[in-house]
Amino acid sequence: MGIQDIIEGKKQWRAHTARVKALPPDYQIVYKEIQKYFFKVGPIDLPDGTLLSGIVDFFEEGVAAGKGVLEVIGNDVAAFCDDLVKDSRTYADLYQDSLSGKAGAAEK
């Protein structure tokens, strides 16, 4: 990864956070909780994927439709998060693999 890649990544992240800050306060609170959840146990490909920006897109559609955040995602934020990553390998999976001694767990 070169310096240009780092600079471009930083620009994209700043643009992303600006979009989050433009959301209503209730959406921002839920987004930050989702982000914390994914940073702890989320998918391995989170930095490379489009999951977080997709959530912001989804939230922006909810705001445009005049819906509250819980109307959009439901009352259980954790269940919403789990449903989004149900088919992805997570850091929690890697940790479980390392505890059970599966070969190649660190390679996946």
C-alpha positions in Angstrom: 0.0 0.0 0.0 1.5 3.2 -1.1 1.2 6.7 0.3 -1.4 7.6 -2.4 -3.6 4.7 -1.4 -3.4 5.8 2.2 -4.3 9.4 1.3 -7.2 8.2 -0.9 -8.5 6.0 1.8 -8.4 8.8 4.3 -10.3 11.1 1.9 -13.0 8.3 1.4 -13.3 7.8 5.2 -13.7 11.6 5.8 -16.4 11.7 3.1 -18.1 8.8 4.7 -18.1 10.3 8.2 -19.4 13.6 6.7 -22.4 11.6 5.4 -23.0 10.1 8.8 -22.9 13.5 10.5 -25.5 14.7 8.0 -28.0 12.1 9.3 -30.5 12.9 12.0 -29.3 12.4 15.6 -31.2 9.1 16.2 -29.7 7.6 13.0 -26.2 8.8 14.0 -26.5 7.1 17.4 -27.6 3.8 15.9 -25.0 4.0 13.2 -22.2 4.5 15.7 -23.4 1.5 17.7 -23.5 -0.6 14.6 -20.0 0.6 13.7 -18.7 -0.3 17.2 -20.3 -3.7 16.9 -18.7 -4.4 13.5 -15.3 -3.2 14.6 -15.4 -5.6 17.6 -16.8 -8.8 16.0 -17.6 -7.8 12.4 -16.6 -9.3 9.1 -13.0 -9.8 8.3 -13.4 -7.9 5.0 -14.9 -4.8 6.7 -12.1 -2.4 5.7 -12.2 -3.6 2.1 -16.0 -4.0 1.7 -18.9 -1.6 1.2 -20.9 -2.7 4.3 -20.6 0.6 6.2 -21.3 2.8 3.2 -24.2 0.6 2.3 -25.7 1.1 5.8 -25.4 4.9 5.3 -27.1 4.6 1.9 -29.9 2.6 3.6 -30.2 5.1 6.4 -30.3 8.0 3.9 -33.2 6.3 2.1 -35.0 5.9 5.5 -34.5 9.6 6.2 -35.8 10.5 2.8 -38.9 8.4 3.4 -39.5 10.2 6.7 -39.1 7.0 8.8 -37.4 6.8 12.2 -34.3 4.6 12.5 -36.1 1.8 14.4 -38.8 1.7 11.7 -36.0 1.0 9.2 -33.9 -1.6 11.1 -36.3 -2.9 13.7 -36.1 -2.8 17.5 -33.1 -5.1 17.8 -30.0 -3.4 16.5 -27.7 -6.4 17.3 -30.1 -8.8 15.3 -29.9 -6.3 12.4 -26.1 -6.4 12.5 -26.0 -10.2 12.8 -28.3 -10.6 9.9 -26.0 -8.4 7.7 -23.0 -10.5 8.4 -24.5 -14.0 8.7 -22.8 -15.3 5.6 -19.4 -13.6 6.3 -16.4 -14.8 8.3 -16.0 -12.6 11.4 -13.2 -12.0 13.8 -15.3 -13.9 16.4 -15.1 -16.9 14.0 -11.3 -16.6 13.8 -11.1 -16.4 17.6 -13.3 -19.5 18.0 -11.2 -21.3 15.5 -8.0 -20.4 17.3 -9.4 -21.6 20.6 -10.5 -24.9 19.1 -7.1 -25.4 17.5 -8.3 -25.7 13.9 -5.4 -25.7 11.5 -5.1 -22.7 9.2 -7.4 -20.5 11.3 -5.1 -17.6 11.1 -4.7 -17.9 7.4 -8.4 -17.3 6.5 
